[in-house]
């Protein structure tokens, strides 16, 4: 089941996101950033800020009563920014991320957005390829890395965009 996350979900979302992106637990999945960044990916205050922001929200994917996936979405003019797409490391490659991406497209249509866009660390070739297989295209735009964590090497973001059709 996919639903909008609430303040009550923040501790579980925080644990999920950090387990999927950083530290040893993240290495069980293919979306780890542990080799690129140290530190944490997010914290409870940042997640609270997302939920309180009038333009942002998070979708959660619940399986057997547990939050096993999530995605942050933010309205940005006539596009929807997608970030922090997360799936529990032990459940990756089972279609949960794809379902969250489809749900994000549905949310974009509901909000009259023409596209979804996201930033992905350029060194994450496998993740960029996953997004491309799901209809996202490299815009050619590059941005300096400005994210959570301590870079272990020079990083930059690739901006990807997925058109949303009515």
C-alpha positions in Angstrom: 0.0 0.0 0.0 1.2 3.5 -0.9 0.0 6.4 1.2 1.1 9.9 2.2 3.5 9.8 5.2 2.6 11.6 8.4 4.6 13.1 11.4 4.0 9.8 13.2 6.0 8.0 10.5 9.2 10.1 10.9 11.2 7.8 13.2 10.6 4.8 10.9 11.3 6.9 7.7 14.5 8.2 9.2 15.7 4.7 10.0 14.7 3.4 6.6 16.4 6.1 4.6 19.7 6.0 6.5 19.8 2.1 6.3 19.3 2.2 2.6 21.9 4.9 1.7 24.7 4.8 4.3 26.5 2.4 6.5 27.0 -1.3 6.5 23.2 -2.1 6.2 23.0 -0.2 2.9 25.6 -2.5 1.4 22.9 -5.3 1.4 21.2 -3.4 -1.4 22.3 -1.9 -4.7 21.4 1.7 -3.9 24.1 2.3 -1.3 26.1 5.6 -1.3 28.4 4.3 1.5 31.4 4.2 -0.9 30.8 7.8 -1.9 29.6 9.5 1.3 30.1 9.2 5.0 27.7 10.5 7.6 23.9 10.3 7.6 21.5 10.7 4.6 18.8 12.5 6.6 17.6 13.1 10.1 14.2 13.5 11.8 14.3 17.3 11.6 14.8 17.3 7.9 11.9 14.8 7.4 9.7 16.9 9.7 10.5 20.0 7.6 9.5 18.1 4.4 6.1 17.1 5.9 5.5 20.7 7.2 6.4 22.3 3.8 3.3 23.2 1.9 4.9 22.2 -1.4 6.4 18.9 -0.2 5.2 15.5 0.9 6.5 12.0 1.3 4.9 8.8 0.0 5.4 5.7 2.1 5.2 2.1 0.9 3.8 -0.2 3.6 4.2 -4.0 3.5 2.9 -6.1 6.3 2.5 -3.1 8.6 6.1 -1.9 8.0 7.3 1.1 6.0 9.7 -0.5 3.5 9.9 2.3 0.9 9.4 6.0 0.5 9.9 9.0 -1.8 10.0 12.7 -1.2 8.1 14.8 -3.7 8.0 18.6 -4.0 6.0 20.8 -6.4 8.3 23.2 -8.2 6.3 25.3 -10.6 4.9 23.0 -13.2 7.2 20.1 -12.3 7.5 17.7 -9.4 10.9 17.2 -7.8 11.5 13.6 -6.8 14.1 12.8 -4.2 15.1 10.3 -1.5 13.5 7.3 -3.4 14.2 4.6 -0.9 13.6 0.9 -0.6 14.7 -1.3 2.3 18.0 -2.9 1.3 16.7 -6.5 1.7 13.7 -5.8 -0.5 15.4 -4.0 -3.4 14.9 -5.3 -7.0 11.4 -6.5 -6.2 9.5 -3.7 -7.9 8.8 -1.4 -4.9 10.9 1.4 -6.3 9.1 1.2 -9.6 5.8 1.3 -7.9 6.9 4.4 -6.0 8.0 6.0 -9.2 4.6 5.3 -10.8 2.9 6.7 -7.8 5.0 9.8 -8.1 3.9 10.2 -11.7 0.2 9.9 -10.6 0.8 12.6 -8.0 2.4 14.8 -10.7 -0.7 14.4 -12.9 -3.0 15.2 -9.9 -1.0 18.4 -9.4 -1.0 19.4 -13.1 2.7 18.9 -13.5 4.2 18.3 -16.9 7.3 16.3 -15.7 9.1 14.8 -12.7 12.7 15.7 -12.3 15.4 14.4 -10.0 19.1 14.8 -9.2 21.3 11.7 -9.1 25.0 11.5 -8.1 26.8 11.1 -11.5 28.9 8.3 -10.1 25.7 6.2 -9.6 25.7 4.8 -13.1 23.5 1.8 -12.2 20.9 4.1 -10.6 20.9 6.5 -13.6 20.4 3.5 -15.9 17.5 2.3 -13.7 15.8 5.7 -14.0 16.4 5.7 -17.8 14.8 2.3 -18.1 11.8 3.8 -16.4 11.4 6.8 -18.8 13.7 9.4 -17.3 16.2 11.1 -19.6 19.5 12.9 -18.8 18.9 16.6 -19.4 22.6 17.4 -19.8 22.4 19.6 -16.8 25.0 19.1 -14.0 24.9 20.6 -10.6 27.4 20.7 -7.8 26.8 18.2 -5.0 25.0 19.8 -2.1 23.6 17.0 -0.1 23.7 15.4 3.3 26.9 13.6 4.1 30.7 13.9 3.8 31.9 13.3 0.3 34.8 10.8 -0.1 35.5 12.1 -3.6 34.4 15.0 -5.8 30.7 14.6 -6.6 28.2 16.2 -8.9 24.5 15.7 -9.7 23.0 14.7 -13.0 19.5 16.1 -13.6 17.1 13.6 -15.0 13.6 14.4 -16.2 10.5 12.2 -16.9 7.6 13.6 -18.8 4.2 13.0 -17.3 1.3 12.5 -19.7 -2.3 13.1 -18.7 
